[in-house]
């Protein structure tokens, strides 16, 4: 028993010493990179001893701390030392988790080389988690590819739709309204169609209202809910003509959200219908109806 405790103590001591040495090396590496940013001084011993992944991780860490001219110098440093190409050459043959780490480091670095590398990984990496992380980093850098590329790269016709997928399509929506409108006309699973319809609300483009009206008549509940959410976000009075009929939708969730949408958009013409909804069989609908009546200035 005493021997076992001794071994455990020695192992912990070794780990702590190793961790302390790694932290000291990381600090030295960071200092050397900062000193070398202007391009007038060579890198030091810590930089020469570090692996390409460690160098890129240090640059990624620094990118969160610097702004303006220093950020531009950091990107130039990455290009000057070919860090992106060296990291990609080593990570392509490694485990998925290591490639995900490399993607995150590239996202922290930014710059034309990093964006090109991320777009290549999004399209061609064999592992879906890596492609998904690459898409997230491209969204962070405001460099997402066309919606059709994203749809194919993330296998969205074959996988469950997640909140991250919604966030990605909302991020590209302001620049891709025409692409999303074309996708909205294609046949997809209800969840994927709902994703596209929801993104239309983030385009800030009123030309999408026709597609949202069509989606509001979809036989799929989640698509009608997405149309409600998108129409509410666009907040255009013309959406009222198809939002108000949804107050009588057979699905309680749609009726509840329609009442909320009317309140948010100030559609007082819907007030008589919403007042009657306070007697709806669904407690959830009744709650939303009471809130909407109060917001629209109806009778208590």
Residue pairs with C-beta under 8 A, 6 or more apart in sequence:
25 46
25 49
25 50
26 54
26 58
28 44
28 46
29 46
29 47
29 50
29 54
29 55
29 58
30 58
30 61
30 62
31 46
32 43
32 44
32 46
32 47
33 43
33 47
33 55
33 58
33 59
33 62
33 74
33 77
34 62
35 41
35 44
36 42
36 43
36 47
36 77
37 70
37 73
37 74
37 76
37 77
38 73
39 73
39 76
39 77
39 80
43 81
47 55
50 58
51 90
52 83
52 86
52 87
52 90
53 87
53 90
53 91
53 98
53 101
53 102
53 105
55 81
55 83
56 78
56 83
56 84
56 87
56 102
56 105
56 106
56 109
57 101
57 105
59 74
59 77
59 78
59 83
59 105
59 108
59 109
60 104
60 105
60 106
60 107
60 108
60 109
61 108
62 74
63 71
63 74
63 108
63 109
63 110
64 108
66 74
71 110
74 109
75 109
75 110
75 111
78 84
78 109
78 111
78 113
78 114
79 111
79 112
79 113
83 109
84 106
84 109
84 113
84 114
84 117
85 113
87 102
87 105
87 106
88 102
88 117
91 98
91 99
91 102
92 99
96 127
96 129
96 130
99 121
99 125
99 127
99 130
100 129
100 130
100 133
103 118
103 121
103 130
103 133
103 134
103 137
104 133
104 137
106 114
106 117
106 118
106 137
107 114
107 118
107 136
107 137
107 138
107 140
107 141
110 141
114 141
115 138
115 141
115 143
118 134
118 137
118 138
118 141
118 143
119 134
119 138
119 143
119 145
121 130
121 131
121 134
122 131
122 134
122 135
122 138
122 145
122 149
122 150
122 153
123 131
123 145
123 149
123 153
125 131
125 134
128 154
128 155
128 159
131 153
131 154
132 154
132 164
135 144
135 150
135 153
135 154
135 168
136 164
136 168
138 144
138 145
139 167
139 168
139 171
139 172
142 171
144 150
144 168
144 171
144 172
145 153
146 176
146 179
147 169
147 172
147 176
147 179
147 180
147 183
147 196
148 179
148 183
150 156
150 168
150 169
150 172
151 157
151 183
151 192
154 165
154 168
156 165
156 192
156 195
157 188
157 189
157 192
160 191
161 191
161 192
161 194
161 195
165 195
166 195
166 198
166 199
169 180
169 195
169 196
169 198
169 199
169 202
170 198
170 199
170 202
172 199
173 180
173 199
173 200
173 201
173 202
173 203
174 202
174 203
174 204
176 203
177 200
177 203
177 205
177 207
177 208
180 196
180 199
180 200
180 203
180 208
181 200
181 207
181 208
181 211
183 196
184 193
184 196
184 197
184 200
184 211
184 214
184 215
185 211
188 196
190 218
190 220
190 222
190 223
191 222
193 215
193 218
193 220
193 223
193 226
194 220
194 222
194 223
194 225
194 226
195 226
197 211
197 212
197 215
197 223
197 226
197 227
197 230
198 226
198 229
198 230
199 230
200 208
200 211
200 212
200 230
201 208
201 212
201 229
201 230
201 231
201 232
201 233
201 234
202 230
202 233
204 234
206 234
206 236
206 238
208 230
208 234
209 231
209 234
209 236
209 238
209 239
212 227
212 230
212 231
212 234
212 239
212 242
213 227
213 239
213 241
213 242
215 223
215 224
215 226
215 227
215 230
216 224
216 227
216 228
216 231
216 242
216 243
216 245
216 246
217 224
217 242
218 224
218 227
221 251
221 253
221 254
224 246
224 249
224 251
224 254
225 253
225 254
225 257
227 242
228 243
228 246
228 254
228 257
228 258
228 261
229 257
231 239
231 242
231 243
231 261
232 239
232 243
232 260
232 261
232 264
232 265
235 264
235 265
237 265
239 265
240 262
240 265
240 267
240 269
240 270
243 258
243 261
243 262
243 265
243 267
243 270
244 258
244 262
244 267
244 269
244 270
244 273
246 254
246 255
246 257
246 258
246 261
247 255
247 258
247 259
247 262
247 270
247 273
247 274
247 277
248 255
248 273
249 255
249 258
252 280
252 281
252 282
252 284
252 285
253 284
255 277
255 280
255 282
255 285
255 288
256 282
256 284
256 285
256 287
256 288
257 288
259 274
259 277
259 285
259 288
259 289
259 291
259 292
260 288
260 291
260 292
261 267
262 270
262 274
262 292
262 296
263 274
263 291
263 292
263 295
263 296
264 295
266 296
267 296
268 296
268 297
270 296
271 293
271 296
271 298
274 289
274 292
274 293
274 296
274 298
275 289
275 293
275 298
275 299
277 285
277 286
277 288
277 289
278 286
278 289
278 290
278 293
279 286
280 286
280 289
293 299
293 300
294 300
